[in-house]
């Protein structure tokens, strides 16, 4: 594996980690707000905030999760090639 490829993989891994943190944090906010609204009444702008946080969190999480599987598969393949050589 070349140094350029390794540095690119580390960069993607860093963005994946940030994307997962942001996406799951948005989902957590949505869940907390949902139960807060459930305890009261489902009126007001907080309903919009719940919907927006779920949508944006999902949009951020989708590529982050897919790319994390790709990075892990590439690392596993590298280890496998090193073991066979």
C-alpha positions as CSV (number, residue, x, y, z in Angstrom):
1,X,0.0,0.0,0.0
2,X,1.4,3.4,-0.9
3,X,1.7,6.3,1.4
4,X,-0.8,8.3,-0.7
5,X,-3.4,5.6,-0.4
6,X,-2.9,5.2,3.3
7,X,-3.2,9.0,3.9
8,X,-6.3,9.1,1.7
9,X,-7.8,6.2,3.7
10,X,-7.0,7.9,7.0
11,X,-8.7,11.1,5.7
12,X,-11.8,9.2,4.6
13,X,-11.8,7.4,8.0
14,X,-11.7,10.8,9.8
15,X,-14.6,12.2,7.8
16,X,-16.6,9.0,8.4
17,X,-16.0,9.3,12.2
18,X,-17.1,12.9,12.2
19,X,-20.2,12.1,10.0
20,X,-21.3,9.3,12.3
21,X,-20.9,11.5,15.4
22,X,-22.9,14.3,13.8
23,X,-25.6,12.0,12.3
24,X,-26.1,10.0,15.5
25,X,-26.1,13.3,17.6
26,X,-28.9,14.6,15.4
27,X,-30.9,11.4,15.8
28,X,-30.4,11.7,19.6
29,X,-31.7,15.3,19.5
30,X,-34.7,14.2,17.5
31,X,-35.5,11.3,19.9
32,X,-35.2,13.5,23.0
33,X,-37.4,16.2,21.4
34,X,-39.9,13.6,20.3
35,X,-40.4,12.3,23.8
36,X,-40.5,15.8,25.2
37,X,-43.2,16.6,22.7
38,X,-44.9,13.3,23.4
39,X,-45.2,14.3,27.1
40,X,-46.7,17.6,26.1
41,X,-48.5,18.3,22.9
42,X,-47.3,17.9,19.3
43,X,-47.6,21.6,18.5
44,X,-45.2,24.3,17.5
45,X,-41.9,24.6,15.7
46,X,-40.3,21.8,17.7
47,X,-42.2,19.3,15.5
48,X,-40.4,20.7,12.5
49,X,-37.1,20.5,14.4
50,X,-37.7,16.8,15.0
51,X,-38.4,16.1,11.4
52,X,-35.4,18.2,10.1
53,X,-33.0,16.6,12.6
54,X,-34.1,13.1,11.5
55,X,-33.8,13.9,7.8
56,X,-30.5,15.6,8.1
57,X,-29.1,13.0,10.4
58,X,-30.1,10.3,8.0
59,X,-28.6,12.1,5.0
60,X,-25.3,12.4,6.9
61,X,-25.3,8.9,8.3
62,X,-26.0,7.1,5.0
63,X,-22.7,7.8,3.3
64,X,-20.8,7.6,6.6
65,X,-21.9,4.1,7.3
66,X,-21.4,2.9,3.7
67,X,-17.9,4.4,3.6
68,X,-17.0,3.0,7.0
69,X,-17.7,-0.5,5.7
70,X,-15.6,0.3,2.6
71,X,-12.6,1.5,4.7
72,X,-12.9,-1.6,7.0
73,X,-13.0,-3.9,4.0
74,X,-10.0,-2.3,2.5
75,X,-8.0,-2.6,5.7
76,X,-9.1,-6.2,6.1
77,X,-8.0,-6.9,2.5
78,X,-4.6,-5.3,3.2
79,X,-4.1,-7.5,6.3
80,X,-5.0,-10.5,4.3
81,X,-2.6,-9.7,1.5
82,X,0.2,-9.1,4.0
83,X,-0.5,-12.5,5.6
84,X,-0.3,-14.3,2.3
85,X,3.0,-12.6,1.2
